[in-house]
């Protein structure tokens, strides 16, 4: 029978740089791919004219804003996946006897 009175760790906690890198690098790569595919079909100037015609946005600024928006979206996805995959043994405590 398994003893659940003592917490058991699956592995030691990862360094902060490794955790941030595991979220930032895949999301950066995915944002780059999404940006290339999106802007292969959509011109930032035409998008600006349809959404914010009075705002002076250049084509390069449109690409930059698009990339960072894709990066934010994919980083959120990676962060949510990381949260869901954390080992439960770190957070589940044994119930008090009684």
N, CA, C and O atoms as a GROMACS GRO file, in nm:
protein
  392
    1UNK      N    1   0.085  -0.117   0.000
    1UNK     CA    2   0.000   0.000   0.000
    1UNK      C    3   0.090   0.125   0.000
    1UNK      O    4   0.197   0.124   0.062
    2UNK      N    5   0.047   0.229  -0.069
    2UNK     CA    6   0.125   0.352  -0.081
    2UNK      C    7   0.101   0.442   0.040
    2UNK      O    8  -0.012   0.461   0.084
    3UNK      N    9   0.212   0.498   0.092
    3UNK     CA   10   0.204   0.588   0.206
    3UNK      C   11   0.191   0.732   0.155
    3UNK      O   12   0.286   0.784   0.096
    4UNK      N   13   0.076   0.795   0.177
    4UNK     CA   14   0.052   0.930   0.132
    4UNK      C   15   0.071   1.034   0.242
    4UNK      O   16   0.035   1.150   0.224
    5UNK      N   17   0.127   0.995   0.356
    5UNK     CA   18   0.145   1.091   0.465
    5UNK      C   19   0.263   1.184   0.440
    5UNK      O   20   0.260   1.298   0.484
    6UNK      N   21   0.366   1.137   0.370
    6UNK     CA   22   0.482   1.220   0.338
    6UNK      C   23   0.470   1.268   0.193
    6UNK      O   24   0.443   1.187   0.104
    7UNK      N   25   0.491   1.397   0.168
    7UNK     CA   26   0.487   1.443   0.029
    7UNK      C   27   0.604   1.384  -0.050
    7UNK      O   28   0.715   1.370   0.002
    8UNK      N   29   0.576   1.349  -0.173
    8UNK     CA   30   0.677   1.291  -0.261
    8UNK      C   31   0.692   1.384  -0.382
    8UNK      O   32   0.593   1.424  -0.443
    9UNK      N   33   0.816   1.417  -0.415
    9UNK     CA   34   0.842   1.503  -0.529
    9UNK      C   35   0.883   1.418  -0.647
    9UNK      O   36   0.965   1.328  -0.635
   10UNK      N   37   0.823   1.449  -0.764
   10UNK     CA   38   0.857   1.375  -0.885
   10UNK      C   39   0.998   1.410  -0.932
   10UNK      O   40   1.071   1.322  -0.978
   11UNK      N   41   1.036   1.534  -0.922
   11UNK     CA   42   1.169   1.582  -0.960
   11UNK      C   43   1.193   1.715  -0.890
   11UNK      O   44   1.098   1.779  -0.847
   12UNK      N   45   1.317   1.756  -0.878
   12UNK     CA   46   1.344   1.884  -0.811
   12UNK      C   47   1.288   2.000  -0.894
   12UNK      O   48   1.275   1.989  -1.015
   13UNK      N   49   1.257   2.111  -0.829
   13UNK     CA   50   1.208   2.227  -0.903
   13UNK      C   51   1.310   2.274  -1.006
   13UNK      O   52   1.431   2.269  -0.981
   14UNK      N   53   1.262   2.320  -1.119
   14UNK     CA   54   1.349   2.369  -1.228
   14UNK      C   55   1.394   2.512  -1.198
   14UNK      O   56   1.322   2.587  -1.133
   15UNK      N   57   1.513   2.551  -1.246
   15UNK     CA   58   1.556   2.690  -1.232
   15UNK      C   59   1.462   2.784  -1.308
   15UNK      O   60   1.401   2.744  -1.408
   16UNK      N   61   1.452   2.908  -1.261
   16UNK     CA   62   1.362   3.005  -1.322
   16UNK      C   63   1.396   3.028  -1.470
   16UNK      O   64   1.305   3.039  -1.552
   17UNK      N   65   1.524   3.035  -1.504
   17UNK     CA   66   1.563   3.057  -1.644
   17UNK      C   67   1.514   2.943  -1.733
   17UNK      O   68   1.474   2.966  -1.847
   18UNK      N   69   1.518   2.823  -1.683
   18UNK     CA   70   1.471   2.709  -1.761
   18UNK      C   71   1.319   2.714  -1.778
   18UNK      O   72   1.268   2.681  -1.885
   19UNK      N   73   1.248   2.754  -1.675
   19UNK     CA   74   1.102   2.764  -1.685
   19UNK      C   75   1.061   2.873  -1.782
   19UNK      O   76   0.971   2.853  -1.864
   20UNK      N   77   1.126   2.989  -1.773
   20UNK     CA   78   1.093   3.099  -1.864
   20UNK      C   79   1.130   3.061  -2.007
   20UNK      O   80   1.054   3.089  -2.100
   21UNK      N   81   1.245   2.997  -2.025
   21UNK     CA   82   1.286   2.955  -2.159
   21UNK      C   83   1.193   2.852  -2.219
   21UNK      O   84   1.169   2.852  -2.340
   22UNK      N   85   1.140   2.764  -2.136
   22UNK     CA   86   1.048   2.661  -2.185
   22UNK      C   87   0.916   2.722  -2.231
   22UNK      O   88   0.843   2.660  -2.308
   23UNK      N   89   0.884   2.840  -2.185
   23UNK     CA   90   0.762   2.908  -2.228
   23UNK      C   91   0.793   3.005  -2.343
   23UNK      O   92   0.720   3.009  -2.441
   24UNK      N   93   0.901   3.082  -2.330
   24UNK     CA   94   0.930   3.189  -2.426
   24UNK      C   95   0.980   3.137  -2.561
   24UNK      O   96   0.939   3.189  -2.665
   25UNK      N   97   1.068   3.036  -2.561
   25UNK     CA   98   1.125   2.993  -2.688
   25UNK      C   99   1.024   2.927  -2.781
   25UNK      O  100   1.017   2.967  -2.897
   26UNK      N  101   0.945   2.830  -2.737
   26UNK     CA  102   0.847   2.773  -2.831
   26UNK      C  103   0.743   2.876  -2.876
   26UNK      O  104   0.698   2.872  -2.991
   27UNK      N  105   0.705   2.967  -2.787
   27UNK     CA  106   0.606   3.068  -2.826
   27UNK      C  107   0.667   3.168  -2.925
   27UNK      O  108   0.598   3.215  -3.015
   28UNK      N  109   0.795   3.199  -2.909
   28UNK     CA  110   0.864   3.288  -3.005
   28UNK      C  111   0.867   3.223  -3.143
   28UNK      O  112   0.839   3.288  -3.243
   29UNK      N  113   0.902   3.096  -3.148
   29UNK     CA  114   0.906   3.023  -3.275
   29UNK      C  115   0.768   3.018  -3.339
   29UNK      O  116   0.754   3.044  -3.458
   30UNK      N  117   0.666   2.984  -3.261
   30UNK     CA  118   0.530   2.976  -3.314
   30UNK      C  119   0.482   3.113  -3.362
   30UNK      O  120   0.415   3.122  -3.465
   31UNK      N  121   0.514   3.219  -3.288
   31UNK     CA  122   0.475   3.354  -3.329
   31UNK      C  123   0.540   3.392  -3.461
   31UNK      O  124   0.478   3.457  -3.545
   32UNK      N  125   0.665   3.353  -3.480
   32UNK     CA  126   0.732   3.381  -3.607
   32UNK      C  127   0.664   3.312  -3.724
   32UNK      O  128   0.644   3.372  -3.830
   33UNK      N  129   0.628   3.187  -3.705
   33UNK     CA  130   0.560   3.112  -3.811
   33UNK      C  131   0.422   3.173  -3.838
   33UNK      O  132   0.384   3.193  -3.953
   34UNK      N  133   0.347   3.202  -3.732
   34UNK     CA  134   0.213   3.261  -3.748
   34UNK      C  135   0.221   3.397  -3.819
   34UNK      O  136   0.137   3.428  -3.903
   35UNK      N  137   0.321   3.476  -3.785
   35UNK     CA  138   0.338   3.607  -3.848
   35UNK      C  139   0.365   3.592  -3.996
   35UNK      O  140   0.307   3.664  -4.078
   36UNK      N  141   0.453   3.499  -4.032
   36UNK     CA  142   0.484   3.479  -4.175
   36UNK      C  143   0.361   3.434  -4.252
   36UNK      O  144   0.334   3.484  -4.362
   37UNK      N  145   0.286   3.339  -4.197
   37UNK     CA  146   0.168   3.289  -4.266
   37UNK      C  147   0.060   3.398  -4.275
   37UNK      O  148   0.002   3.418  -4.382
   38UNK      N  149   0.035   3.467  -4.166
   38UNK     CA  150  -0.069   3.570  -4.164
   38UNK      C  151  -0.038   3.682  -4.262
   38UNK      O  152  -0.123   3.720  -4.342
   39UNK      N  153   0.084   3.734  -4.257
   39UNK     CA  154   0.118   3.847  -4.343
   39UNK      C  155   0.153   3.806  -4.485
   39UNK      O  156   0.180   3.893  -4.569
   40UNK      N  157   0.154   3.678  -4.515
   40UNK     CA  158   0.166   3.635  -4.654
   40UNK      C  159   0.035   3.663  -4.727
   40UNK      O  160   0.034   3.678  -4.850
   41UNK      N  161  -0.076   3.671  -4.653
   41UNK     CA  162  -0.206   3.693  -4.714
   41UNK      C  163  -0.266   3.829  -4.681
   41UNK      O  164  -0.353   3.877  -4.754
   42UNK      N  165  -0.222   3.891  -4.573
   42UNK     CA  166  -0.279   4.018  -4.528
   42UNK      C  167  -0.172   4.127  -4.532
   42UNK      O  168  -0.062   4.109  -4.478
   43UNK      N  169  -0.205   4.239  -4.595
   43UNK     CA  170  -0.115   4.354  -4.597
   43UNK      C  171  -0.146   4.442  -4.477
   43UNK      O  172  -0.262   4.479  -4.456
   44UNK      N  173  -0.045   4.477  -4.396
   44UNK     CA  174  -0.070   4.558  -4.277
   44UNK      C  175  -0.133   4.694  -4.308
   44UNK      O  176  -0.210   4.746  -4.227
   45UNK      N  177  -0.102   4.752  -4.423
   45UNK     CA  178  -0.159   4.882  -4.459
   45UNK      C  179  -0.309   4.868  -4.486
   45UNK      O  180  -0.388   4.951  -4.443
   46UNK      N  181  -0.348   4.763  -4.558
   46UNK     CA  182  -0.491   4.740  -4.584
   46UNK      C  183  -0.565   4.707  -4.454
   46UNK      O  184  -0.679   4.748  -4.435
   47UNK      N  185  -0.500   4.633  -4.366
   47UNK     CA  186  -0.561   4.602  -4.237
   47UNK      C  187  -0.581   4.729  -4.155
   47UNK      O  188  -0.684   4.748  -4.091
   48UNK      N  189  -0.481   4.816  -4.158
   48UNK     CA  190  -0.493   4.945  -4.088
   48UNK      C  191  -0.606   5.029  -4.145
   48UNK      O  192  -0.682   5.090  -4.071
   49UNK      N  193  -0.618   5.031  -4.278
   49UNK     CA  194  -0.723   5.111  -4.342
   49UNK      C  195  -0.863   5.060  -4.307
   49UNK      O  196  -0.957   5.138  -4.302
   50UNK      N  197  -0.876   4.930  -4.283
   50UNK     CA  198  -1.007   4.873  -4.247
   50UNK      C  199  -1.039   4.892  -4.099
   50UNK      O  200  -1.156   4.902  -4.062
   51UNK      N  201  -0.936   4.896  -4.014
   51UNK     CA  202  -0.962   4.900  -3.870
   51UNK      C  203  -0.941   5.037  -3.808
   51UNK      O  204  -1.030   5.089  -3.742
   52UNK      N  205  -0.825   5.096  -3.829
   52UNK     CA  206  -0.792   5.227  -3.771
   52UNK      C  207  -0.740   5.320  -3.880
   52UNK      O  208  -0.619   5.343  -3.888
   53UNK      N  209  -0.827   5.374  -3.966
   53UNK     CA  210  -0.778   5.453  -4.079
   53UNK      C  211  -0.708   5.582  -4.041
   53UNK      O  212  -0.627   5.633  -4.118
   54UNK      N  213  -0.735   5.637  -3.924
   54UNK     CA  214  -0.673   5.763  -3.885
   54UNK      C  215  -0.540   5.748  -3.814
   54UNK      O  216  -0.474   5.848  -3.787
   55UNK      N  217  -0.499   5.625  -3.783
   55UNK     CA  218  -0.376   5.602  -3.707
   55UNK      C  219  -0.260   5.584  -3.806
   55UNK      O  220  -0.267   5.500  -3.896
   56UNK      N  221  -0.152   5.661  -3.788
   56UNK     CA  222  -0.039   5.648  -3.881
   56UNK      C  223   0.047   5.524  -3.848
   56UNK      O  224   0.141   5.533  -3.770
   57UNK      N  225   0.014   5.411  -3.908
   57UNK     CA  226   0.087   5.286  -3.886
   57UNK      C  227   0.157   5.250  -4.016
   57UNK      O  228   0.093   5.235  -4.120
   58UNK      N  229   0.289   5.237  -4.009
   58UNK     CA  230   0.364   5.195  -4.128
   58UNK      C  231   0.356   5.044  -4.142
   58UNK      O  232   0.310   4.973  -4.052
   59UNK      N  233   0.400   4.996  -4.256
   59UNK     CA  234   0.399   4.853  -4.281
   59UNK      C  235   0.488   4.779  -4.180
   59UNK      O  236   0.449   4.674  -4.128
   60UNK      N  237   0.606   4.833  -4.151
   60UNK     CA  238   0.697   4.770  -4.056
   60UNK      C  239   0.639   4.766  -3.916
   60UNK      O  240   0.654   4.667  -3.845
   61UNK      N  241   0.573   4.874  -3.875
   61UNK     CA  242   0.509   4.877  -3.744
   61UNK      C  243   0.395   4.776  -3.737
   61UNK      O  244   0.372   4.714  -3.634
   62UNK      N  245   0.323   4.762  -3.848
   62UNK     CA  246   0.217   4.662  -3.853
   62UNK      C  247   0.271   4.521  -3.835
   62UNK      O  248   0.212   4.440  -3.763
   63UNK      N  249   0.384   4.491  -3.901
   63UNK     CA  250   0.447   4.359  -3.883
   63UNK      C  251   0.490   4.339  -3.738
   63UNK      O  252   0.472   4.231  -3.682
   64UNK      N  253   0.548   4.443  -3.680
   64UNK     CA  254   0.596   4.433  -3.542
   64UNK      C  255   0.482   4.412  -3.443
   64UNK      O  256   0.490   4.325  -3.356
   65UNK      N  257   0.377   4.490  -3.457
   65UNK     CA  258   0.262   4.474  -3.369
   65UNK      C  259   0.201   4.336  -3.385
   65UNK      O  260   0.166   4.271  -3.287
   66UNK      N  261   0.189   4.291  -3.509
   66UNK     CA  262   0.135   4.158  -3.535
   66UNK      C  263   0.218   4.048  -3.472
   66UNK      O  264   0.164   3.956  -3.412
   67UNK      N  265   0.351   4.059  -3.485
   67UNK     CA  266   0.438   3.958  -3.426
   67UNK      C  267   0.422   3.952  -3.275
   67UNK      O  268   0.409   3.844  -3.218
   68UNK      N  269   0.422   4.068  -3.209
   68UNK     CA  270   0.410   4.068  -3.063
   68UNK      C  271   0.272   4.022  -3.016
   68UNK      O  272   0.260   3.963  -2.909
   69UNK      N  273   0.170   4.048  -3.094
   69UNK     CA  274   0.038   3.996  -3.059
   69UNK      C  275   0.035   3.844  -3.071
   69UNK      O  276  -0.019   3.775  -2.984
   70UNK      N  277   0.095   3.790  -3.178
   70UNK     CA  278   0.104   3.645  -3.192
   70UNK      C  279   0.190   3.586  -3.080
   70UNK      O  280   0.159   3.479  -3.028
   71UNK      N  281   0.298   3.655  -3.044
   71UNK     CA  282   0.385   3.604  -2.937
   71UNK      C  283   0.311   3.601  -2.804
   71UNK      O  284   0.324   3.505  -2.728
   72UNK      N  285   0.234   3.705  -2.775
   72UNK     CA  286   0.155   3.707  -2.652
   72UNK      C  287   0.054   3.593  -2.650
   72UNK      O  288   0.036   3.528  -2.547
   73UNK      N  289  -0.012   3.569  -2.762
   73UNK     CA  290  -0.112   3.462  -2.768
   73UNK      C  291  -0.047   3.325  -2.750
   73UNK      O  292  -0.098   3.242  -2.676
   74UNK      N  293   0.065   3.301  -2.818
   74UNK     CA  294   0.130   3.170  -2.808
   74UNK      C  295   0.200   3.152  -2.673
   74UNK      O  296   0.209   3.040  -2.623
   75UNK      N  297   0.251   3.261  -2.614
   75UNK     CA  298   0.311   3.251  -2.481
   75UNK      C  299   0.203   3.220  -2.378
   75UNK      O  300   0.228   3.144  -2.284
   76UNK      N  301   0.085   3.277  -2.393
   76UNK     CA  302  -0.025   3.244  -2.302
   76UNK      C  303  -0.061   3.097  -2.312
   76UNK      O  304  -0.088   3.032  -2.211
   77UNK      N  305  -0.061   3.046  -2.432
   77UNK     CA  306  -0.090   2.904  -2.452
   77UNK      C  307   0.017   2.816  -2.387
   77UNK      O  308  -0.015   2.718  -2.320
   78UNK      N  309   0.143   2.852  -2.407
   78UNK     CA  310   0.253   2.775  -2.346
   78UNK      C  311   0.249   2.783  -2.194
   78UNK      O  312   0.273   2.683  -2.126
   79UNK      N  313   0.219   2.900  -2.141
   79UNK     CA  314   0.211   2.916  -1.996
   79UNK      C  315   0.099   2.832  -1.938
   79UNK      O  316   0.116   2.768  -1.834
   80UNK      N  317  -0.015   2.831  -2.003
   80UNK     CA  318  -0.129   2.752  -1.956
   80UNK      C  319  -0.095   2.602  -1.959
   80UNK      O  320  -0.130   2.528  -1.867
   81UNK      N  321  -0.028   2.559  -2.064
   81UNK     CA  322   0.014   2.418  -2.072
   81UNK      C  323   0.111   2.386  -1.959
   81UNK      O  324   0.100   2.280  -1.898
   82UNK      N  325   0.206   2.474  -1.931
   82UNK     CA  326   0.303   2.452  -1.823
   82UNK      C  327   0.232   2.441  -1.689
   82UNK      O  328   0.266   2.356  -1.606
   83UNK      N  329   0.133   2.527  -1.667
   83UNK     CA  330   0.058   2.523  -1.541
   83UNK      C  331  -0.014   2.389  -1.526
   83UNK      O  332  -0.016   2.331  -1.418
   84UNK      N  333  -0.073   2.341  -1.635
   84UNK     CA  334  -0.146   2.215  -1.629
   84UNK      C  335  -0.056   2.094  -1.613
   84UNK      O  336  -0.100   1.991  -1.562
   85UNK      N  337   0.069   2.102  -1.656
   85UNK     CA  338   0.160   1.987  -1.651
   85UNK      C  339   0.249   1.984  -1.527
   85UNK      O  340   0.332   1.894  -1.515
   86UNK      N  341   0.233   2.078  -1.435
   86UNK     CA  342   0.315   2.074  -1.313
   86UNK      C  343   0.281   1.949  -1.233
   86UNK      O  344   0.166   1.906  -1.231
   87UNK      N  345   0.380   1.889  -1.169
   87UNK     CA  346   0.353   1.768  -1.091
   87UNK      C  347   0.257   1.796  -0.975
   87UNK      O  348   0.274   1.892  -0.901
   88UNK      N  349   0.158   1.711  -0.960
   88UNK     CA  350   0.058   1.729  -0.855
   88UNK      C  351   0.116   1.706  -0.717
   88UNK      O  352   0.063   1.757  -0.619
   89UNK      N  353   0.225   1.630  -0.708
   89UNK     CA  354   0.281   1.598  -0.577
   89UNK      C  355   0.331   1.721  -0.503
   89UNK      O  356   0.343   1.718  -0.381
   90UNK      N  357   0.359   1.829  -0.574
   90UNK     CA  358   0.406   1.951  -0.508
   90UNK      C  359   0.293   2.028  -0.442
   90UNK      O  360   0.316   2.109  -0.352
   91UNK      N  361   0.172   2.004  -0.486
   91UNK     CA  362   0.061   2.086  -0.441
   91UNK      C  363  -0.040   2.008  -0.357
   91UNK      O  364  -0.114   2.067  -0.279
   92UNK      N  365  -0.043   1.878  -0.372
   92UNK     CA  366  -0.137   1.795  -0.295
   92UNK      C  367  -0.072   1.759  -0.162
   92UNK      O  368   0.034   1.698  -0.159
   93UNK      N  369  -0.136   1.795  -0.057
   93UNK     CA  370  -0.086   1.764   0.078
   93UNK      C  371  -0.169   1.650   0.136
   93UNK      O  372  -0.286   1.632   0.100
   94UNK      N  373  -0.110   1.576   0.223
   94UNK     CA  374  -0.182   1.466   0.288
   94UNK      C  375  -0.291   1.525   0.378
   94UNK      O  376  -0.271   1.629   0.442
   95UNK      N  377  -0.403   1.458   0.382
   95UNK     CA  378  -0.512   1.502   0.470
   95UNK      C  379  -0.476   1.473   0.615
   95UNK      O  380  -0.412   1.372   0.644
   96UNK      N  381  -0.516   1.561   0.704
   96UNK     CA  382  -0.485   1.535   0.846
   96UNK      C  383  -0.562   1.410   0.893
   96UNK      O  384  -0.674   1.384   0.849
   97UNK      N  385  -0.499   1.335   0.982
   97UNK     CA  386  -0.568   1.215   1.030
   97UNK      C  387  -0.693   1.253   1.109
   97UNK      O  388  -0.696   1.352   1.182
   98UNK      N  389  -0.793   1.173   1.092
   98UNK     CA  390  -0.911   1.203   1.171
   98UNK      C  391  -1.031   1.169   1.100
   98UNK      O  392  -1.141   1.188   1.152
   0.00000   0.00000   0.00000
